[in-house]
Amino acid sequence: MGTGFTRRRLTDDDAATVLASLRDWEPSAGCGWQLQAGDLGWALRFEPAIRDEQIRVWWDATGRPAAVILCDQPDSARCAVNPAYLHDSTLADAVLADLSRRLDSADGGPWIDPPPGPGALTRALLAAGYEPDPDIWLHLWRPLPAPGHERRTEPAVRPFRERDEAARVAVQHAAFPGSSLTADRYRRLRAVPDYRPELDLVGTVDGRITAFCLAWLGPPGGTALLEPAGTHPDHRRRGHASTVIGDAFRRLAGLGATGVAVLTPVSNRAAVGLYRSLGFTAVAERRSYWPAP
């Protein structure tokens, strides 16, 4: 089918086009079936040199994005493909050849997550000797608007404010030890075209941030994404994350979203339990592909 695919670095000028393409590739009635705009938006917090290594965009001969690849770990990649090219072997072969050079093959990798279904990239991976990884990720989804939940008095939920920056970064690190978020990267994130200040939420108790949630809109009337959401360890198991996420549901529904998705390892029982308690159900199991041992 297609010919003339090229890969070039993602510039700031291209970011809005690529984010819009990811939204367009998602059916409005879908459940967040491949790499989403919010995944890329969260990755755009990094400096240009790191982004050049992590984000790989393939373009067709007409200048449209054909595939977007996010290598957010040295040995793994998540892939989204323009529906017009899902079965294009030329593009699939080019993507796989590039990732084979780019990704770290230590410790049994690399791991590549193609779009679901029997597309050309999945077929190329199987032909190259890859097989499904035994570790399963759950694709969880819930409809919006959310049923009414009892509003807790704590934490109080509100959008992020500029003066929260240091505390917000600190809570991210407490919730996710080793997090890459810095104050500079958080400022860069807030300049991403798809970032919505009203969807960057924090929960507070006595003025201190205890939980947070950043939500990203998908296609008009479609599925939104939560990335990231977390709670300070000192405040876990008190409903703080669920309160902030519940507020995100209401805001997303008010902006026209009809569903929200998350992706989490099935082995992360705490996260799976939290999302199920919030009305999420598993709509699919996702597996990366890795080289057969």
ZAKOLLUM-343970 format. One line per 5 residues: for each residue x, y, z of C-alpha. Coordinates in pm, whole numbers, always signed. Each point is the difference from the previous one (the first is absolute). Last residue first. Layout:
<recs>
X,Y,Z | ...
</recs>
This chain:
<recs>
+1371,-1713,+2444 | -248,+142,-256 | +69,+369,-55 | -262,+219,+170 | -352,+107,-79
-205,+218,+235 | -323,-129,+140 | -328,+179,+60 | -307,-159,+154 | -324,+164,-101
-316,+169,+127 | +80,-31,+369 | -261,+189,+198 | +31,+337,+172 | -266,+102,+251
+210,+187,+253 | +43,-308,+218 | +137,-176,-308 | +258,+277,-35 | +116,-32,+358
+17,-379,-14 | +207,+6,-319 | +237,+253,+155 | +46,-206,+316 | +34,-324,-194
+288,+121,-214 | +60,-347,-151 | -267,+65,-265 | +228,+276,-123 | -187,+328,-56
-163,+180,-290 | -259,+269,+64 | -305,+111,-194 | -275,+261,+29 | -338,+15,-170
-256,+236,-154 | +213,+316,-5 | -201,+315,-74 | +177,+266,+207 | -248,-39,+286
+67,-373,-4 | +370,+70,+42 | -64,+234,+294 | -223,-248,+178 | +245,-286,-53
+291,+216,+121 | -191,+64,+324 | -32,-375,+45 | +375,-33,-62 | +70,+245,+284
-234,-184,+239 | +131,-343,-107 | +357,+112,+64 | -82,+125,+351 | -212,-295,+106
+182,-60,+327 | +201,-306,-103 | +307,+214,-73 | +66,+327,+178 | +357,-36,+126
+99,-170,-328 | -84,+319,-196 | -267,-89,-253 | +6,-51,-377 | -140,+74,-343
+200,+41,-322 | -127,-22,-270 | -378,-45,+2 | -130,-35,-356 | -315,+116,-177
-226,-206,-227 | -227,+156,-261 | -251,+280,-52 | +260,+206,-184 | +318,-209,-24
+201,-47,+320 | +26,+242,+291 | +286,-32,+245 | -26,-32,+377 | +267,+78,+261
-72,-131,+349 | +145,+92,+336 | +6,-102,+365 | +112,+133,+341 | +79,+365,-73
+23,+205,+319 | -239,+289,+72 | -152,-159,+307 | -83,-304,-214 | +36,+37,-375
-96,-195,-310 | +155,+113,-326 | -135,+23,-352 | +144,+69,-344 | -323,-23,-203
-90,+371,+31 | +349,+90,-121 | -57,-187,-330 | +318,-132,-165 | -61,-96,-364
+239,+259,-149 | +285,-81,+244 | +105,+317,+187 | -98,-143,+341 | +233,-293,-64
+296,+237,-44 | -74,+152,+339 | -15,-348,+150 | +327,-84,-168 | +170,+304,+154
-140,-83,+345 | +122,-358,-31 | -181,-324,-84 | +219,-305,-68 | -163,-208,+274
+245,-219,+194 | -248,-68,+277 | -356,+31,-136 | -236,+134,+269 | +272,+186,+188
+151,+127,-323 | -337,+126,-125 | -60,+155,+344 | +325,+199,-32 | -88,+123,-349
-337,+126,+124 | +161,+167,+302 | +253,+187,-216 | -263,+111,-254 | -287,+90,+231
+64,+376,-40 | -104,-26,-363 | -339,-140,+95 | -127,-352,-73 | -375,-39,-34
-210,-70,+310 | -102,-287,+223 | -44,+25,+378 | +120,-325,+152 | -191,-40,+210
-363,+110,+28 | -98,-299,-205 | -255,+25,-279 | -232,-298,-17 | +21,-133,-350
-252,+69,-275 | +23,-241,-289 | +281,+88,-238 | -78,+174,-323 | +178,-181,-148
+64,-364,-76 | +281,-206,+151 | +307,-157,-151 | +284,-228,+107 | +265,-141,-234
+170,-257,+219 | +367,-73,-57 | +115,-360,-15 | +350,-137,+56 | +42,-315,-212
+151,+209,-285 | -151,-96,-335 | +250,-138,-253 | +273,+149,-217 | +177,-210,-262
+28,+256,-280 | -313,-135,-172 | -194,+51,+323 | +117,+362,+24 | -84,+67,-366
-349,-144,+49 | -56,+224,+301 | +123,+299,-201 | -226,-88,-294 | -315,-10,+208
-160,-307,+157 | -164,+179,+293 | +115,+242,+265 | +245,+278,-97 | +357,-117,+57
+171,-21,+342 | +371,-75,-46 | +218,-151,+272 | +374,-16,-69 | +92,-197,+189
+132,-309,+180 | +208,+175,+263 | +197,+207,-252 | -139,+79,-346 | +1,+378,+43
-216,+167,-262 | +112,+222,-287 | +134,-240,-263 | -286,-248,+26 | -236,+297,+30
+109,+134,-340 | -33,-339,-170 | -344,-49,+159 | -126,+339,-116 | +130,-50,-355
-153,-349,-25 | -336,+127,+125 | +2,+293,-244 | +64,-222,-299 | -241,-266,+131
-299,+235,-7 | -286,-167,+184 | -56,+269,+263 | +85,+269,-257 | -332,+182,-46
-70,-56,+369 | +300,+227,+80 | +221,-206,+228 | +64,+31,+373 | +292,-176,+166
+134,-53,+348 | +373,-72,+28 | +222,-180,+248 | +365,-56,+92 | +123,+350,+86
-339,+92,+153 | -235,+270,-128 | +55,-107,-359 | -315,+159,-143 | -69,-76,-366
-236,+204,-217 | -94,-132,-342 | -122,+143,-332 | +4,+372,+81 | -109,+196,-309
+255,+173,-224 | -140,-126,-330 | +277,-258,-45 | -76,-156,+337 | +152,+98,+333
+152,-214,+274 | +37,+145,+348 | +248,-131,+254 | -24,+131,+355 | +244,-122,+266
+342,+90,-136 | -100,+336,-146 | -202,+69,+315 | +315,-43,+208 | +190,+259,-206
-301,+234,-9 | -39,+10,+383 | -280,-208,+144 | -355,+105,+88 | -112,-121,-344
-40,-352,+138 | -323,+96,+183 | -147,+132,-325 | +101,-318,-183 | -192,-220,+241
-286,+253,+1 | -28,-20,-379 | -56,-373,+26 | +205,-311,-80 | -256,-260,-110
-360,-105,+77 | -116,+293,+209 | -350,-139,+49 | -157,+80,-333 | -329,+175,-83
+178,+310,-133 | +233,-229,-193 | +365,+75,+87 | +210,+93,-302 | -125,+359,+18
+126,+43,+355 | +344,-128,-98 | -5,+232,-301 | -81,+302,+218 | +300,-77,+220
+220,-31,-311 | -117,+331,-144 | +35,+183,+334 | +353,-131,+46 | +125,+90,-349
+100,+360,+83 | +175,-117,+317 | +204,-234,-217 | -30,-379,-13 | +307,-144,-165
-30,-161,-340 | -97,-340,-132 | -86,-50,-365 | -261,-206,-183 | +29,+17,-377
-233,-281,-95 | -341,-114,+114 | -197,-299,-129
</recs>
